[in-house]
Amino acid sequence: MLTRVLFALVLICGMAATALAEDAKVLALGVTDHEATTAELETGAALPAPLFNTPAIAYVLAAGLKKGDIVEIALVNEDKSLLHNTQTLGEDQGRFLLQAGKRGVPAGGWPEGTYHAKVTIARDGKTLLEQSSKPIPFE
């Protein structure tokens, strides 16, 4: 009997943890040459990739976020985070767009390497998800 109760408890707790993680999801993640809009990202169309002499902005469009969730987006070259933006949500969000990058071009252009966007979403001090976009070179 005790074994059945423990099994049921483990099953219920596991399902609750899975439900929390499934709430938050990434709808769009990447790097583009301009500030993206929610409407633009919801179309699913590919956005233009940055060049060494254009702006570069990492973006994430996430859904199912709750009040207190912490969303961080970073523009990363190889394994080095160049620019990042973090926001703690003040209320539940159906869809949430966060961006990090430069609207201008660094002196001399962007350093060589492959760039990607990296997002981390945390709830109650625990990481719900961590995801990176496909690496792209700036030509």
ZIPE-V224274 format. One record per backbone hydrogen bond with DSSP energy under -0.5 kcal/mol. CO is the residue of the C=O (numbers start at 1). NH is the residue of the N-H. If there is no record, write none. Layout:
CO:NH  CO:NH
This chain:
1:5  2:6  3:7  4:8  5:9  6:10  7:11  8:12  9:13  10:14  11:15  12:16  13:17  14:18  15:19  16:20  17:21  18:22  19:23  20:24  25:27  25:63  28:61  30:59  32:57  37:41  38:42  39:43  40:43  41:44  48:33  50:139  51:54  52:110  56:102  57:32  58:100  59:30  60:62  60:98  61:27  61:28  62:96  63:25  65:93  66:69  69:71  69:89  70:122  71:87  72:120  73:85  74:76  74:118  75:82  75:83  76:78  76:116  77:79  77:80  79:81  80:77  80:82  83:75  85:73  87:71  87:89  89:68  93:65  94:64  96:62  98:60  100:58  102:56  106:109  113:138  114:78  115:136  116:76  117:133  118:74  119:131  120:72  121:128  121:129  122:70  123:126  126:123  129:121  131:119  136:115  137:139
